[in-house]
Structure formats: C-alpha cells, structure tokens
Amino acid sequence: MFDHKSFLKNVTHSPGVYRMFDNTDTVIYVGKAKDLKKRLTSYFRANLSSKKTEALVAAIYRIETTITSSETEALLLEHNYIKTYQPRYNVLLRDDKSYPYILLTKERHPRLTAYRGSKKIAGEYFGPYPHAGAVRETLSLLQKLFPVRQCENSVYNNRSRPCLQYQIGRCAAPCVNGLVTDEEYNAQVEYARLFLQGKDSQVLEHLIGKMEKASATLDFENAARYRDQIQAVRSIIEKQFVSQDRLDDMDIIAIAYQLGVACVQVLFIRQGKVLGNRSYFPKVPANTDLSELTATFVGQFYLQAHQGRTVPNTIVVDHKLDEKSELETLLSEQAGRKVVIQDAVKGNKSKYLQLAQMNAKAALSLKLKETSLMSERYQALQHLLGIEKIQRMECFDISHTMGKQTVASCVVFNENGALKSDYRRFNIEGITGGDDYAAMEQALKKRYDRELETDKIPDVIFIDGGKGQLNRALQVFEQLNVKWDKKRPHLIGVAKGVDRRAGQETLILSKFGKEIHLDPDDLALHLIQQIRDESHHHAITGHRKKRQKAFTQSGLETIAGVGAKRRQALLKYLGGMQGVKKATLDEIASVPGISKALAEVIFETLKS
C-alpha cells in the first residue's frame, strides 16, 4: 500500500506536474496542478469522484513531482510526459501522421504540387488538408480551372515539345518556348493563388475584365476562352461549401462518446472553405470526463504537433475547458500570433459545430458496428479452432513481378482488429526468381528465428497458399531454435478455390491434419479473408514501392563520383536518361563538372 500521508507531508503548494507509478515502476498517470499539495490530497479522500480515479489510486505504488514556475509551463510539461510515457490512465491520441499541403513554388514558372513535411521549399503553402485524397481532388480541380503546370522540374527542364496536359487544355506548357508568355502564365498562377486563398470573387472579377477587354479589341477567340473559364469557376463555387460571412482559419472539434469508445471529429476550415474532416479514436480510460478528454485532445493534437500541422487562429470545441487560458497562451506562443479557443459559439460557427457533431456521431456509430462485427468474427474463429482466447494472429504473403523485386508481408491482428504498428515487410534476396516456397521460408526465418517476447508470439499464423506453402512453413518451424514456452503457433494454410473467388477457400489446419471448407457466409471465414486480403495488400504495396524505386533509378546512382548535381547536369545536357545512354564518350566528357576519367567510368558502366 502506498503511504500517502507520509508522502503528502513533503509536497509543496507550488504549481507543477506529478507522475504516478505502479508496482512495476511503470508510469500509469501524468497530471498537472496549480497547487500540487491540494491536487494530490484530493486523490486520497474518502469519497472519490469517479470509478476511474478509484482504480487509479488503488494501483499507485509511488508518486514523483516536478515543480514548475507557472501553470502554463506545467501544462506543456504534462503533455511532454504523456507523449513520452503513454500512461494507461491518460487519454492518448495516437496520430503520428503529417498533414499534406498544396505548394505553389516560387520560380520563373511556378508549379502546383502536393507537399508533406517541413516547409523547406520556397513558395506558398495552402492547407493543411485532412488527408492526401483531399489534396489530389483539389489539384485535379485546379488543373481544370487554371492551366498551371503540376509536373516535376525534372520533366519540365527536359521537354522539347508540349505534353498531353497541354493538348487537353490543362497546362499552358511554359516548358516550350513560344506557347505562352510569362505574363499570361503568371496571370493564371495569380488566379490559382487567389482561388486557394478563398478569394473566388476576385478571380471572377479579373476574368470578366479580361473577357471584356478581349471583346473590345475584337479578340473573340481569347474572349471565348475567358468566358469558358468564368463558367467553370462559377460552377465550382456553386458546388463548394463556403460560408457567406468571411470566417477566420479555424478547426471545429466535436466529441461523441458511447460504450467506452470516443470519436473526436475535426473539421478543417481555411479561408472560409471546409477543406475536409478527419475522425480520431483516442484511447480513453473508462469513466473519463468529456471535458478532460477535450482538453487533453487539444493539447496533444497541437502541442505535440507532427510535421505539417498548423495551429489555426480559432479552435471551436463543444465542451467547457478548465484550462482554456493556459492552452490559449501556449498555442499563441507556438503559433507566434493570438490563438482563441471558443466553447460557446453562435451563428455560422454554431452550424459548423453541429456539422462536426453530426459527423462525430456517424463515425462513432460505424466504429461501434465494426467493433461488434469484429468481436463476433473473433468468437467464431476461436470456436472453429478450439482456442479459448486468441491473443494475436499473423499472416504472411509474397508479392513479385516475374520473380523480381520480391517482397514478403506480415500483418498482425488482435481482438480489436489490425495492429498496424506491428506490420512488417521483408525484402527477399538470394533466391531463384519466382520461388515462392523459398521466399516464404526466408520471411518466416527473418520473423521468428530469434527470441520473442511472449506477447509477440502469435496463437495463429495464416500462410497465404496451399499445402506446399504450409508444409514448407512447418519445416521451417521444425528447424527454428526458439523456445515457444507451450505457446507454439497453430499454422493454417489458406488456399484459393478453383476459380480463385472469395468464399471458395480451403483451410488447411496443421494441428488437426485436415482440410475444411466453410460456408461463404461463415463469420470465421470472413475474418480470415480480411486478414488474408490485408496481408496481400501490404505485400503488393511494398512490392510496388520497390519496383517503382528500381524503375525510377537512372543507373547513375550506383556510379562512384556521380552525385545529385552531376546526375542532374548529365540528364539536362544530354536530354534525359536515354540521351545519356546513347551519348559518346566525348559527349559525356563535355558536360560541365564531368572529367575525362569520370566520363570513361560512366560510359563503361552504362554500356556494360
């Protein structure tokens, strides 16, 4: 038992942060306080406020405190500790993805492109967008409205004639001399910029002025072109969800909670336009107050921000925050401007909040249905295999093209579904191309031929393949020098049917030495199909990346002495990779920065 009376005698009344540990010396909760002594004393009263607090106090073995100079500093330190320790009694937001932007580059002929990461490239950034799909959709839309190039500079610098985008009217082809003047091109760039800034009316005013001027000078061809562009812009504006009142950049945050699952919905609004929404499902301890959840989410979402996330001018939430002023101070310091958190709104902001709340409830409802279905499927599989409790399942698949760039995937599922943090891919090397048996053997050895933590040993391993693949896998497991501690996995082969259609699979159960065919509507089969399909998708994705990398490599990367600048010079002066391959030794040596000796190395390497 924790001797709280002795501990509290030495606690100060200063602001600070406290960390609670259990008997395994694991941090189980991190909190902050304006007055550490008062806050910690409240945990040991006779009547506690919630069951969550009762469970927390019962698990305390010791407490450490850190004194800070202010409440604001305590708030920041608290979130840093939560990020570091991931305590089980704190609300935990698991969001490690950066957010995409649209980048308008700063160069002679600017280009529009999707961008993710730190803002190192000179230009203007618009966003953040909630996901890559929203960026792609916006870029596709811009391409139809304004003929601004979206190609990479490596393509732009090596064009001698316009590409297909020019032929279909989606690029002005500034890469080719004589097709568009810098003035005309920059005018379209300015329209795209204004459109991304939400200044649609200014775009229309500019275009109407251009059309009227062209008509007055009897330039009816250009007038007709501007007319069509005006109609296209108006059509898009009518379809977009845009506030009539000019709204500031803001995020709207709404929370729905049911049956121990919380959904936090964030609506991203920039320049008065809804860029999209995103749902988050943080890990929430039982009986957590929604005000605490809101405050913790806002802190973790912005203070622990990953690359590409910006703090908007206004954050609207649907629950009162006790630490509102401290959060505003910290976020304002981080953003370098005033940031306001509003928990009581009206007018258009209220409508947006209702929209976020509606989306949060819909996303939570879908999540609960998926969770319920997953539970039913899990129970069906446990019953089928005669296993009382399946803690962990893994599935392997192989992907290659004609035996090249072979990749093996391993996906992991538990009772809550896919455990993506434990997914793995294995590059398969040193085998005969197309030998799936050897590829599977190598993947299994890479995964299991070492000491594993008990909770990382799967109860079931699915092998995507028939008897041959399964038998090879069983041979591998016989050879492994691993102590399974009575938890030897059950290997199951999943063979496709004659027509390779879903529902016709044959399951080969190694422990029972038999094959079974399940009904197409069987819940256990549905779970196996889901795991198998996820493994297949993971393998194909890895294979495509590997294949694309091999395809895009010019062959110059492997030559010693040829760095990025020299590669760029070779491609630029000799007209791309085909030009380099066709070039004579003297032509290669004539490229700036390439010596005669290096030219000989390049020439011999490419010809071999």
C-alpha positions as CSV (number, residue, x, y, z in Angstrom):
1,M,0.0,0.0,0.0
2,F,1.1,3.5,-0.8
3,D,1.7,5.6,2.3
4,H,0.1,8.8,1.1
5,K,0.1,10.5,4.4
6,S,3.9,10.5,4.7
7,F,4.2,11.5,1.1
8,L,1.8,14.4,1.3
9,K,3.6,15.9,4.3
10,N,6.5,16.8,2.0
11,V,4.6,18.0,-1.1
12,T,4.8,21.8,-1.9
13,H,1.9,24.1,-2.7
14,S,3.7,25.2,-5.9
15,P,2.4,24.6,-9.4
16,G,3.9,21.5,-11.1
17,V,3.4,18.1,-12.7
18,Y,3.1,14.7,-10.9
19,R,3.7,11.2,-12.2
20,M,2.1,8.1,-10.6
21,F,3.9,4.7,-10.8
22,D,2.6,1.2,-10.2
23,N,4.4,-1.7,-8.6
24,T,6.3,-2.5,-11.8
25,D,7.7,1.1,-11.8
26,T,5.6,2.0,-14.9
27,V,4.1,5.4,-15.2
28,I,0.3,4.9,-15.1
29,Y,-0.8,8.6,-14.9
30,V,0.5,12.1,-15.5
31,G,-1.2,15.2,-14.2
32,K,-0.6,18.8,-13.6
33,A,-1.7,21.2,-10.8
34,K,-1.9,24.8,-9.8
35,D,-1.3,23.6,-6.3
36,L,0.4,20.2,-6.1
37,K,-0.4,19.6,-2.4
38,K,-4.1,20.3,-2.8
39,R,-4.4,18.4,-6.1
40,L,-2.7,15.2,-4.8
41,T,-4.5,15.4,-1.5
42,S,-7.8,15.2,-3.4
43,Y,-6.9,11.7,-4.7
44,F,-6.9,10.3,-1.1
45,R,-10.3,11.5,0.1
46,A,-12.9,9.0,1.5
47,N,-15.3,9.6,-1.4
48,L,-13.7,9.8,-4.8
49,S,-15.4,11.5,-7.8
50,S,-15.2,8.5,-10.3
51,K,-14.5,4.8,-10.7
52,K,-11.6,5.7,-12.9
53,T,-10.0,7.6,-10.0
54,E,-10.7,4.8,-7.6
55,A,-8.9,2.3,-9.9
56,L,-6.0,4.7,-10.4
57,V,-5.5,5.3,-6.7
58,A,-5.6,1.5,-6.0
59,A,-2.7,1.0,-8.4
60,I,-0.4,3.7,-7.1
61,Y,2.9,2.5,-5.7
62,R,4.8,5.8,-5.6
63,I,4.5,9.4,-6.9
64,E,7.1,11.8,-8.3
65,T,6.6,15.5,-8.7
66,T,8.2,18.2,-10.7
67,I,7.8,21.9,-9.7
68,T,7.3,24.5,-12.4
69,S,7.3,28.3,-12.4
70,S,3.8,28.6,-13.8
71,E,0.6,26.7,-14.7
72,T,1.4,27.2,-18.4
73,E,4.8,25.6,-18.0
74,A,3.1,22.7,-16.1
75,L,0.6,22.2,-18.9
76,L,3.4,21.9,-21.5
77,L,5.5,19.6,-19.4
78,E,2.4,17.4,-18.7
79,H,1.8,16.8,-22.4
80,N,5.5,16.1,-23.0
81,Y,5.4,13.5,-20.2
82,I,2.2,11.9,-21.7
83,K,3.9,11.7,-25.1
84,T,7.0,10.1,-23.5
85,Y,5.4,7.6,-21.1
86,Q,2.0,6.9,-22.7
87,P,0.3,6.2,-19.3
88,R,-2.7,3.9,-19.3
89,Y,-4.9,6.1,-17.3
90,N,-4.4,9.2,-19.5
91,V,-6.3,9.9,-22.7
92,L,-3.8,9.0,-25.5
93,L,-4.1,10.4,-29.0
94,R,-2.2,8.1,-31.5
95,D,-1.7,10.3,-34.5
96,D,1.8,10.2,-36.0
97,K,0.9,11.3,-39.5
98,S,2.0,14.6,-41.0
99,Y,-0.6,16.6,-42.9
100,P,-0.5,17.4,-46.6
101,Y,-0.4,20.9,-48.2
102,I,-0.7,22.3,-51.7
103,L,2.5,24.1,-52.6
104,L,2.8,26.8,-55.1
105,T,6.5,27.1,-55.8
106,K,8.5,30.3,-56.2
107,E,10.3,30.1,-59.6
108,R,10.1,31.6,-63.1
109,H,7.2,29.3,-64.0
110,P,5.6,28.2,-60.6
111,R,4.1,24.8,-60.3
112,L,1.3,23.4,-58.1
113,T,2.0,20.2,-56.2
114,A,1.1,18.2,-53.1
115,Y,3.6,18.6,-50.3
116,R,4.1,16.9,-46.9
117,G,6.8,17.6,-44.4
118,S,8.7,20.6,-43.1
119,K,8.4,23.7,-45.3
120,K,11.9,23.8,-46.8
121,I,10.9,24.6,-50.4
122,A,10.5,28.3,-51.3
123,G,6.9,29.0,-52.1
124,E,3.4,29.4,-50.7
125,Y,1.7,26.6,-48.7
126,F,-2.1,26.2,-48.6
127,G,-3.7,23.9,-46.1
128,P,-3.3,21.7,-44.1
129,Y,-5.7,19.3,-45.7
130,P,-7.1,16.4,-43.6
131,H,-5.8,13.7,-46.0
132,A,-4.0,13.2,-49.3
133,G,-7.3,12.5,-51.1
134,A,-8.5,16.0,-50.4
135,V,-5.2,17.4,-51.9
136,R,-5.5,15.2,-55.0
137,E,-9.1,16.3,-55.5
138,T,-8.2,20.0,-55.2
139,L,-5.2,19.7,-57.6
140,S,-7.4,17.9,-60.1
141,L,-9.9,20.7,-59.8
142,L,-7.3,23.5,-60.2
143,Q,-5.9,21.8,-63.3
144,K,-9.4,22.0,-64.9
145,L,-9.7,25.7,-64.0
146,F,-6.2,27.2,-64.4
147,P,-3.6,25.8,-66.8
148,V,-0.7,26.0,-64.3
149,R,1.8,23.2,-64.5
150,Q,1.9,20.4,-62.0
151,C,4.9,18.4,-63.4
152,E,8.2,17.8,-61.6
153,N,11.1,20.0,-62.5
154,S,13.0,17.1,-63.9
155,V,10.2,16.7,-66.6
156,Y,9.8,20.5,-67.1
157,N,13.5,21.1,-67.7
158,N,13.8,18.4,-70.3
159,R,10.7,19.0,-72.5
160,S,11.2,19.8,-76.2
161,R,7.5,19.7,-77.1
162,P,4.3,20.0,-75.1
163,C,2.9,17.0,-73.3
164,L,-0.6,15.6,-73.2
165,Q,-1.8,18.0,-70.5
166,Y,-1.3,20.9,-72.9
167,Q,-3.2,19.0,-75.7
168,I,-6.3,18.6,-73.4
169,G,-6.1,22.2,-72.1
170,R,-4.9,21.6,-68.6
171,C,-1.4,23.1,-68.9
172,A,-0.2,26.2,-70.7
173,A,3.1,24.4,-71.5
174,P,5.6,27.1,-70.2
175,C,8.3,24.4,-70.8
176,V,8.2,25.1,-74.5
177,N,9.2,28.5,-75.9
178,G,6.5,30.4,-77.8
179,L,3.3,28.8,-76.5
180,V,2.7,31.2,-73.6
181,T,4.3,34.4,-72.4
182,D,5.5,34.8,-68.9
183,E,2.9,37.5,-68.3
184,E,0.0,35.2,-69.4
185,Y,1.3,32.3,-67.4
186,N,1.7,34.4,-64.2
187,A,-1.8,35.7,-64.6
188,Q,-3.1,32.1,-64.4
189,V,-0.8,31.5,-61.4
190,E,-2.3,34.5,-59.7
191,Y,-5.9,33.2,-60.3
192,A,-4.9,29.8,-58.8
193,R,-3.4,31.6,-55.8
194,L,-6.5,33.8,-55.2
195,F,-8.7,30.7,-55.6
196,L,-6.7,28.8,-53.0
197,Q,-6.9,31.8,-50.7
198,G,-10.7,31.7,-50.9
199,K,-10.9,34.9,-53.0
200,D,-13.2,33.5,-55.6
201,S,-15.0,36.8,-56.3
202,Q,-11.6,38.4,-57.2
203,V,-10.8,35.6,-59.6
204,L,-14.2,36.2,-61.4
205,E,-13.7,40.0,-61.5
206,H,-10.2,39.5,-63.1
207,L,-11.5,37.0,-65.6
208,I,-14.6,39.2,-66.5
209,G,-12.3,42.2,-67.0
210,K,-10.0,40.1,-69.3
211,M,-13.0,38.9,-71.3
212,E,-14.5,42.4,-71.8
213,K,-11.1,43.7,-72.8
214,A,-10.6,40.9,-75.4
215,S,-14.1,41.6,-76.8
216,A,-13.5,45.3,-77.1
217,T,-10.4,44.6,-79.2
218,L,-12.3,42.1,-81.3
219,D,-10.1,39.2,-80.0
220,F,-13.1,36.9,-79.8
221,E,-11.0,33.7,-79.6
222,N,-9.5,34.8,-76.3
223,A,-12.8,36.3,-75.1
224,A,-14.4,32.9,-75.6
225,R,-11.6,31.2,-73.7
226,Y,-12.1,33.6,-70.7
227,R,-15.9,33.0,-70.9
228,D,-15.4,29.3,-70.6
229,Q,-13.0,29.7,-67.7
230,I,-15.5,32.0,-65.9
231,Q,-18.3,29.4,-66.3
232,A,-16.0,26.7,-65.0
233,V,-15.1,28.8,-61.9
234,R,-18.7,29.7,-61.2
235,S,-19.7,26.1,-61.5
236,I,-17.2,25.0,-58.9
237,I,-18.0,27.9,-56.5
238,E,-21.7,26.8,-56.5
239,K,-20.8,23.3,-55.5
240,Q,-18.4,24.2,-52.7
241,F,-19.4,24.5,-49.1
242,V,-18.3,28.1,-48.5
243,S,-19.5,30.5,-45.7
244,Q,-21.1,33.7,-46.9
245,D,-19.6,35.5,-43.9
246,R,-15.8,35.7,-44.1
247,L,-14.6,33.2,-41.5
248,D,-11.2,33.0,-39.9
249,D,-9.0,30.0,-40.3
250,M,-10.4,27.6,-37.7
251,D,-10.7,24.0,-36.6
252,I,-14.0,22.7,-35.2
253,I,-13.7,19.9,-32.7
254,A,-16.7,17.8,-31.6
255,I,-16.7,14.6,-29.5
256,A,-19.1,11.7,-29.4
257,Y,-18.8,9.0,-26.7
258,Q,-20.6,5.7,-26.3
259,L,-19.8,2.3,-24.8
260,G,-16.3,3.3,-23.8
261,V,-15.3,4.5,-27.3
262,A,-14.7,8.1,-28.1
263,C,-14.7,9.7,-31.6
264,V,-13.2,13.2,-32.0
265,Q,-14.2,14.8,-35.2
266,V,-12.0,17.7,-36.5
267,L,-13.4,19.9,-39.3
268,F,-10.7,21.9,-41.0
269,I,-11.8,25.4,-42.3
270,R,-9.4,27.6,-44.2
271,Q,-10.2,30.9,-45.9
272,G,-13.9,30.2,-45.3
273,K,-13.9,26.9,-47.0
274,V,-14.3,23.4,-45.5
275,L,-11.1,21.6,-46.6
276,G,-12.4,18.3,-45.1
277,N,-12.8,16.4,-41.9
278,R,-11.0,13.7,-40.0
279,S,-12.0,11.3,-37.3
280,Y,-9.8,10.3,-34.4
281,F,-10.4,7.5,-31.9
282,P,-8.1,8.2,-28.9
283,K,-7.5,5.6,-26.2
284,V,-9.8,6.7,-23.4
285,P,-9.7,5.2,-19.9
286,A,-13.2,4.2,-18.5
287,N,-15.3,6.9,-16.9
288,T,-13.2,9.7,-18.3
289,D,-15.0,13.1,-18.2
290,L,-15.5,14.6,-21.7
291,S,-14.1,18.0,-20.6
292,E,-10.9,16.2,-19.7
293,L,-10.9,14.4,-23.0
294,T,-11.4,17.7,-24.9
295,A,-8.6,19.5,-23.1
296,T,-6.2,16.5,-23.4
297,F,-7.0,16.1,-27.1
298,V,-6.5,19.8,-27.9
299,G,-3.1,19.8,-26.0
300,Q,-1.8,16.6,-27.7
301,F,-3.2,17.5,-31.1
302,Y,-1.5,20.9,-31.3
303,L,1.3,21.0,-28.7
304,Q,2.7,17.6,-29.8
305,A,2.1,18.5,-33.4
306,H,3.8,16.5,-36.1
307,Q,5.2,17.9,-39.3
308,G,2.8,19.8,-41.4
309,R,0.2,20.6,-38.7
310,T,-0.5,24.3,-38.1
311,V,-2.4,26.0,-35.3
312,P,-5.4,27.9,-36.7
313,N,-6.5,31.3,-35.3
314,T,-9.6,29.9,-33.8
315,I,-10.4,26.5,-32.2
316,V,-14.0,25.7,-31.5
317,V,-14.8,23.0,-29.0
318,D,-18.1,21.6,-27.8
319,H,-17.2,21.2,-24.1
320,K,-16.0,23.7,-21.5
321,L,-12.3,23.7,-20.7
322,D,-11.0,24.4,-17.2
323,E,-7.5,25.2,-18.6
324,K,-8.7,27.3,-21.5
325,S,-6.5,30.3,-20.8
326,E,-3.3,28.2,-20.3
327,L,-3.9,26.4,-23.6
328,E,-4.5,29.7,-25.4
329,T,-1.2,31.1,-24.0
330,L,0.8,28.0,-25.1
331,L,-0.8,27.8,-28.5
332,S,-0.3,31.5,-29.1
333,E,3.4,31.2,-28.2
334,Q,3.7,28.2,-30.6
335,A,1.9,29.9,-33.5
336,G,3.5,33.3,-33.0
337,R,0.1,35.0,-33.0
338,K,-3.1,35.1,-30.9
339,V,-5.0,31.8,-30.8
340,V,-8.5,31.8,-29.4
341,I,-10.4,28.7,-28.0
342,Q,-14.2,29.1,-28.1
343,D,-16.5,26.8,-26.2
344,A,-19.7,28.8,-26.8
345,V,-20.5,29.9,-30.3
346,K,-23.4,31.1,-32.4
347,G,-24.3,31.9,-36.0
348,N,-22.2,30.2,-38.7
349,K,-19.8,28.8,-36.2
350,S,-22.6,27.0,-34.4
351,K,-23.8,25.5,-37.8
352,Y,-20.3,24.2,-38.4
353,L,-20.1,22.8,-34.9
354,Q,-23.4,21.0,-35.5
355,L,-22.0,19.6,-38.7
356,A,-18.9,18.3,-36.8
357,Q,-21.1,16.8,-34.1
358,M,-23.2,15.0,-36.7
359,N,-20.1,13.6,-38.4
360,A,-18.7,12.5,-35.0
361,K,-21.8,10.6,-34.1
362,A,-21.9,8.9,-37.6
363,A,-18.2,7.9,-37.4
364,L,-18.7,6.6,-33.9
365,S,-21.7,4.5,-34.9
366,L,-19.8,3.0,-37.8
367,K,-16.8,2.3,-35.5
368,L,-19.1,0.5,-32.9
369,K,-20.6,-1.6,-35.6
370,E,-17.2,-2.6,-36.9
371,T,-16.0,-3.4,-33.4
372,S,-19.1,-5.5,-32.7
373,L,-18.7,-7.4,-36.0
374,M,-15.0,-7.9,-35.3
375,S,-15.9,-9.4,-31.9
376,E,-18.5,-11.8,-33.4
377,R,-16.0,-12.9,-36.1
378,Y,-13.3,-13.4,-33.5
379,Q,-15.5,-15.6,-31.3
380,A,-16.5,-17.6,-34.4
381,L,-12.8,-18.3,-35.3
382,Q,-12.0,-19.2,-31.7
383,H,-14.8,-21.7,-31.7
384,L,-13.7,-23.1,-35.1
385,L,-10.1,-23.7,-33.9
386,G,-11.0,-24.7,-30.4
387,I,-8.8,-22.0,-28.9
388,E,-10.2,-20.4,-25.7
389,K,-8.6,-17.0,-26.3
390,I,-6.8,-15.8,-29.5
391,Q,-4.5,-13.0,-28.4
392,R,-2.6,-12.5,-31.6
393,M,-2.7,-13.6,-35.3
394,E,-0.2,-13.1,-38.1
395,C,-0.5,-13.7,-41.8
396,F,2.2,-13.9,-44.5
397,D,2.0,-13.3,-48.2
398,I,4.6,-13.0,-51.1
399,S,4.5,-10.5,-54.0
400,H,6.7,-10.1,-57.0
401,T,6.6,-9.5,-60.8
402,M,8.1,-12.3,-62.8
403,G,10.3,-13.2,-59.9
404,K,11.8,-9.7,-59.5
405,Q,11.6,-7.3,-56.5
406,T,10.2,-10.0,-54.3
407,V,8.7,-8.7,-51.0
408,A,7.1,-10.7,-48.2
409,S,4.5,-9.1,-45.9
410,C,3.5,-9.9,-42.3
411,V,0.3,-8.4,-40.9
412,V,-0.9,-8.7,-37.3
413,F,-4.4,-8.8,-35.9
414,N,-5.8,-9.0,-32.4
415,E,-9.3,-8.9,-31.0
416,N,-9.6,-5.2,-31.8
417,G,-8.6,-5.7,-35.5
418,A,-5.5,-4.8,-37.4
419,L,-2.4,-3.9,-35.3
420,K,-0.7,-1.8,-37.9
421,S,2.2,-0.7,-35.7
422,D,3.4,-4.4,-35.7
423,Y,3.1,-4.8,-39.5
424,R,6.4,-5.8,-41.2
425,R,7.8,-6.2,-44.7
426,F,10.8,-8.3,-45.7
427,N,13.0,-7.8,-48.8
428,I,13.6,-11.3,-50.2
429,E,17.1,-11.8,-51.7
430,G,19.4,-14.6,-52.8
431,I,16.6,-17.0,-54.1
432,T,15.7,-18.2,-57.6
433,G,13.2,-15.7,-59.1
434,G,9.6,-16.8,-58.6
435,D,10.4,-19.5,-55.9
436,D,7.6,-18.6,-53.5
437,Y,8.5,-21.5,-51.2
438,A,12.0,-20.2,-50.7
439,A,10.6,-16.7,-50.3
440,M,8.2,-17.8,-47.6
441,E,11.0,-19.7,-45.8
442,Q,13.2,-16.7,-45.8
443,A,10.4,-14.4,-44.5
444,L,9.5,-16.8,-41.6
445,K,13.1,-17.2,-40.6
446,K,13.6,-13.4,-40.5
447,R,10.4,-13.0,-38.4
448,Y,10.7,-15.9,-36.0
449,D,14.4,-17.1,-35.8
450,R,15.1,-15.1,-32.7
451,E,13.9,-14.7,-29.1
452,L,10.5,-13.2,-29.0
453,E,8.6,-11.6,-26.1
454,T,5.7,-13.8,-25.0
455,D,3.0,-11.3,-26.0
456,K,4.6,-11.1,-29.5
457,I,4.2,-14.8,-30.2
458,P,1.1,-15.4,-32.3
459,D,-1.5,-18.0,-31.4
460,V,-2.3,-18.5,-35.1
461,I,-0.3,-18.0,-38.3
462,F,-2.0,-17.9,-41.6
463,I,0.0,-18.8,-44.7
464,D,-1.5,-17.5,-48.0
465,G,-1.1,-20.6,-50.1
466,G,-1.9,-24.3,-50.4
467,K,-0.3,-27.5,-49.0
468,G,3.1,-26.8,-50.5
469,Q,3.5,-23.4,-48.8
470,L,2.1,-24.7,-45.5
471,N,4.5,-27.8,-45.5
472,R,7.5,-25.5,-46.2
473,A,6.4,-23.3,-43.3
474,L,6.1,-26.3,-41.0
475,Q,9.6,-27.5,-42.0
476,V,10.9,-24.0,-41.1
477,F,9.3,-24.1,-37.7
478,E,10.9,-27.5,-37.0
479,Q,14.3,-26.0,-37.7
480,L,13.8,-22.9,-35.6
481,N,15.9,-22.7,-32.5
482,V,13.2,-21.0,-30.4
483,K,11.7,-21.8,-27.1
484,W,7.9,-21.4,-27.5
485,D,7.0,-21.9,-23.8
486,K,4.0,-24.1,-24.6
487,K,2.6,-21.4,-26.9
488,R,3.5,-22.9,-30.3
489,P,1.5,-21.2,-33.0
490,H,-1.2,-23.0,-35.0
491,L,-0.2,-22.8,-38.7
492,I,-3.1,-22.6,-41.1
493,G,-2.8,-22.6,-44.9
494,V,-5.4,-20.5,-46.8
495,A,-5.7,-22.0,-50.4
496,K,-7.8,-20.2,-53.0
497,G,-10.6,-22.1,-54.7
498,V,-10.6,-23.4,-58.3
499,D,-12.0,-20.1,-59.6
500,R,-9.9,-18.0,-57.1
501,R,-13.1,-16.4,-55.9
502,A,-13.8,-15.3,-52.3
503,G,-15.8,-17.9,-50.4
504,Q,-14.3,-20.9,-52.1
505,E,-11.1,-21.0,-49.9
506,T,-9.8,-24.2,-48.4
507,L,-8.4,-24.0,-44.9
508,I,-5.6,-26.5,-44.1
509,L,-5.4,-26.9,-40.3
510,S,-1.9,-28.2,-39.5
511,K,-2.7,-29.2,-35.9
512,F,-5.7,-31.3,-36.8
513,G,-4.2,-32.6,-40.1
514,K,-7.3,-31.8,-42.1
515,E,-8.8,-29.5,-44.7
516,I,-12.1,-27.8,-44.3
517,H,-14.4,-25.7,-46.5
518,L,-16.5,-23.1,-44.7
519,D,-19.8,-21.7,-45.8
520,P,-19.3,-18.3,-47.7
521,D,-21.4,-16.6,-45.0
522,D,-19.4,-18.0,-42.1
523,L,-18.1,-15.2,-39.8
524,A,-14.8,-17.0,-39.1
525,L,-14.1,-17.2,-42.8
526,H,-14.9,-13.5,-43.2
527,L,-12.2,-12.7,-40.6
528,I,-9.7,-15.0,-42.3
529,Q,-10.4,-13.3,-45.6
530,Q,-10.0,-9.9,-44.1
531,I,-6.6,-10.9,-42.6
532,R,-5.5,-12.6,-45.9
533,D,-6.6,-9.6,-48.0
534,E,-4.8,-7.2,-45.7
535,S,-1.6,-9.2,-46.0
536,H,-2.0,-9.3,-49.8
537,H,-2.5,-5.5,-49.9
538,H,0.5,-4.9,-47.6
539,A,2.8,-7.2,-49.8
540,I,1.6,-5.6,-53.1
541,T,2.2,-2.1,-51.7
542,G,5.7,-2.9,-50.6
543,H,6.4,-4.6,-53.9
544,R,5.2,-1.7,-56.0
545,K,7.3,0.7,-54.0
546,K,10.4,-1.5,-54.6
547,R,9.6,-1.8,-58.3
548,Q,9.0,1.9,-58.7
549,K,12.3,2.7,-57.0
550,A,14.1,0.3,-59.3
551,F,12.3,1.8,-62.3
552,T,13.0,5.4,-61.4
553,Q,16.7,4.9,-60.7
554,S,18.6,6.1,-63.7
555,G,21.5,3.8,-63.2
556,L,23.8,6.8,-62.5
557,E,23.1,6.4,-58.7
558,T,25.4,3.5,-58.4
559,I,28.4,5.2,-60.0
560,A,31.0,6.5,-57.6
561,G,31.7,10.2,-58.0
562,V,28.3,10.9,-59.6
563,G,26.3,12.8,-57.0
564,A,22.9,14.6,-57.3
565,K,24.3,17.7,-59.1
566,R,26.3,15.7,-61.6
567,R,23.4,13.4,-62.4
568,Q,21.2,16.5,-62.9
569,A,23.8,18.0,-65.2
570,L,24.1,14.8,-67.3
571,L,20.4,14.5,-67.7
572,K,19.9,18.2,-68.5
573,Y,22.7,18.5,-71.1
574,L,22.2,15.1,-72.8
575,G,18.4,15.1,-72.9
576,G,17.4,12.7,-70.2
577,M,18.5,9.1,-69.4
578,Q,18.1,7.9,-73.0
579,G,20.3,10.7,-74.2
580,V,23.0,9.7,-71.6
581,K,22.9,6.1,-72.7
582,K,23.2,7.0,-76.3
583,A,26.0,9.6,-75.8
584,T,29.5,9.1,-76.9
585,L,32.5,9.3,-74.5
586,D,33.3,12.8,-75.8
587,E,29.8,14.0,-75.4
588,I,29.7,12.8,-71.7
589,A,33.1,14.5,-71.1
590,S,31.7,17.8,-72.5
591,V,29.1,18.1,-69.7
592,P,30.2,20.7,-67.1
593,G,31.7,19.0,-64.0
594,I,32.5,15.7,-65.7
595,S,36.2,14.9,-66.1
596,K,37.6,12.7,-68.8
597,A,38.3,9.9,-66.3
598,L,34.8,10.1,-64.8
599,A,33.3,10.2,-68.3
600,E,35.1,6.9,-69.1
601,V,33.7,5.3,-65.9
602,I,30.1,6.5,-66.7
603,F,30.4,5.3,-70.3
604,E,31.7,1.9,-69.4
605,T,29.1,1.4,-66.6
606,L,26.2,2.3,-68.9
607,K,27.4,0.2,-71.8
608,S,28.1,-3.0,-69.7
